[in-house]
């Protein structure tokens, strides 16, 4: 059977999809722009049009958006799914059964991103349970009903064999690419959506796996769902599954209608699809200018050269009966449906409470740490290693000068450097999970504050404070510092606050940038400046006035000063049998060794930690939840 006969069969089969129950999505006169940099540094940002007056109807069934790279197909998918930047939508509206699409639309629809956003250390079932716990209301669903929904999705997607297998990370071998994609779809099917959006679901999959995924979507579309997806270059067996097809080129629609009639439409305007040529490949060749237009008598005669239209294919489409039919259907739908006005505020609503979200997300964070122990174990090992190292280097520091002062101050500098630079790994925290956070947050899984607090409670405290207690216990007694409980606990608190202040700054950088290389530069520079102005390498009293202010924002300075006061206050050292009060040394260095002076440093470290964490939270909220 050749392709033309298959297409005829496809046309006859497509009449059945009109009887499928499900929502109807319409979009009319959509114009979408994005801000781009000017041609030079002096020019302000300019607006670049991505979609030009785009209209269409997505009916129950399989709705494909096809086009070459840069045609605007992903932008159109984001617009109709309500995932776009609202400032970029200059004109047009999107309706689902007569209701305007808003940010709360994500609670009734599902969006599967191109790059699978899954927690690799969790199993397939655990990822689905995470989605069910947060996206199904606890008031409407009991724990047993949520578990039944998870089991139902596992069966529907054919994931029984890998349900208890981890997704996989760089250190853990997990499921296959097709199973990952099915799990991503399952995360969204948990809420039983009637509208399912997918951004290029076959990307990165081999031909057989891609064919299996698309047949799965076809089955889902026959169960009362409207499936809308962008796709680049599908094989013919996948193309046969499409009910409705929208072809985009240069941000304009060049065809919108039944997928089985697209080939005959292009033949009608002079573009002949050769025998055994894959229709999607043929469409892309036409849009890229690789196929020449014939001059047959039946070709629609349009004086394209004398028009101002830069896209002749779009010009042909607007003169076709498909465009007239679309306009007529849009008018009929507008006349029979009543648009429900909604609040203009784009405030996200959630299915579960703040406390419930925090418990669930914290539980996942802890589980992720336990199953991916490389970072936490390495952190603990390094703490023990450096504690023993500094203890051996400065083992049982004597009370005779000059070793008494030199070794103690040198040890404190070494300790603070270890606490600050030893936490550079914290810049990976938000960068590694950026895609996951953006997808889950924009899909209504949890609030930004919940995700942030889960990192503070389940990651920051156990991964930073517990190793610091071990470090303090080993190093303090090996160096032979003051033998009293108060000094030891103040020592441990100071090291912990120094570490937390440095980690909080790393969190801020991690939440502000999206690449690890840039984060390393942004965190290393302030650390170095803080070290220079910490008071050990340079005498701060002899520093230029216009530079001296930097000492007030130096983690090194506050940490060094606090440790110095804790250890040296009221200490008496000896030089050739003559006593030397350590308080005199602190006076020379301009260190306030009073009780208030000590707590000034502790409060300053605590304040820096709080300020950096607050700024990190603000940066997380500012992350764009759209493309």
Buried (B, 14 or more C-beta within 10 A) or exposed (E): EEBEEBBEEBBEEBEEBEEBEBBBBBBBEBBBBBEEEEEEEEEEEEEEBBBBBBBBBBBBBBBBBBBBEEBBBBBBBBBBBBBBBEEBBEEBEBBBBBBBBBBBBBBBBBBBBBEBBBBBBBBBBBBBBBBBBBBBBBEEBEEEEBBEBBBBBBEBBEBEEBBEBBBBBEEEEBBBBBBBBBBBBBBBBBBBBBBBBBBBBBBBBEEEBBBBBBEBBBBBBBEEBBBBBBBBBBBBBBBBBBBBBBBBBBBBBBBBBBBBBBBBBBBBBBBBBEEEBBBBBBBBBBBEEEBEBEEEEEBEEBEEEEEEBEBBBBBBBBEBEBBEEBEEBBEEBBEEBEEEEEEEEEEBEBBBEEEBBBBBBBBBBBBBBEBBEEBBEEBBEBBBEBBBBBBEEBEEBEBEBEBBBEBBBBBBBBBBBBBBBBBBBBBBBBBBBBBBBBBBBBBBBBBBBBBBBBBBBBBBEBBBBBBBEEBBBBBBEBBBBBEEEEBBEBBBBBBBBBBBBBBBBBBBBBBBBEEEEBBBEBBBEBBEBBBBBBBBEBEBEEBEEEEEEBBEBBBBBBBBBBBBBBBBBEBEBEEEEEEBBBBEBBEEBEBBBEEEBBBBBBEBBBEBBEBBBEBBBBBBBEBEBBB
